[in-house]
């Protein structure tokens, strides 16, 4: 039994092109929807970014400072970090 080469059948090339275009069109639709959501949420974005930054600060203090975990003062250290950060932000805005 000899191996026969694949035979290309171009009879349905129009249908295949149409299906390929239809399947690729969802990216453009999703892009338009995403852009509309970004424009609609422009007022909310700074607050969402601030919440994400706060969560990152919390993780840094809770997880990357092992000496506070060993001594059992994680809550005190976290609150101290938050208070210090708030003072720095206040002075940054007050002093320009």
N, C-alpha and C positions, 0 to 999 in steps of 0.2 A: 504494500500500500504506500503509494508515494504521497508526499505532502503537497497539496495544491496551494498556490498563492491565493491570498484573499482577493476577491473580486469586489470592486467598489461599484455600488449601485447608486447612481446620481438621479434616479427618477423622483425621489422625494426631497430634493435639495431645497425646494421652495418651502415646503412644510417644516423642514428642519431649521431653516433660517428663521422662519416665523416663530417657532417654538423657542429657539435660542434667544431671540430678541425679547420675547415675552418673559422668559425666565430671568433675563438680565435686567429687566425694567424695574424689578422690585427694589433694587439699590437706589435708583433715582427717586422713587416714591418715598423710601425711608429717609433719604437725605433731605427731601423737602419737609417731611414731617419733623425731623430732628431740628432743622433750622427754625421752623415755626415754634417749636417748643422752647428753643433757646431764646428767641425773641420775646416769647410770652413770659418767660421766667427770669428776665433780666433784673427785675426788682427783687426777686427772691435769691438770686445767685450769691450776693455777698454774705447773706445770713447762712446759707448752706456751706459756703467755704469757711466761714468762721466756726461753724459747728464741727466741720471736719478737722480744722486746725486744733480746736479744743480737744477733740478725741485723740488726736496724735500726741498732744502734750500730756494727756492723761496716761496714755500707754507708755510714753517715755519715762514718766515719773514712777509709775507702778511696776513696770517690768524691767527697766534698765538701770535701776538703782538698787542692787541686791542688798546693800547694807541696811536699808530701811526695812526690808522684809525680814532679815535676820534679827533685827532688834525689835520687831513687832510694832513699829511706829509708822506704818505705811500711810495711814490716814492723816497723821500730823504732817508728814513730809509732803503729801499731796496738797493739803490745804495751804501749807507754807509756800509751796511753789506757785499755786494759783494766786495767792495774795501778792507775792513778789512780782509775778508777771503783770498783775493788775496795776501795781504801783508803777512799774516800768512803762506800761502803755499810757497811764495817766500823765506821767511826766513827759513822755514823748509828745503827746498831743498838747499839753499845757505849755511846754517850752518851745514847741515848733520844731 
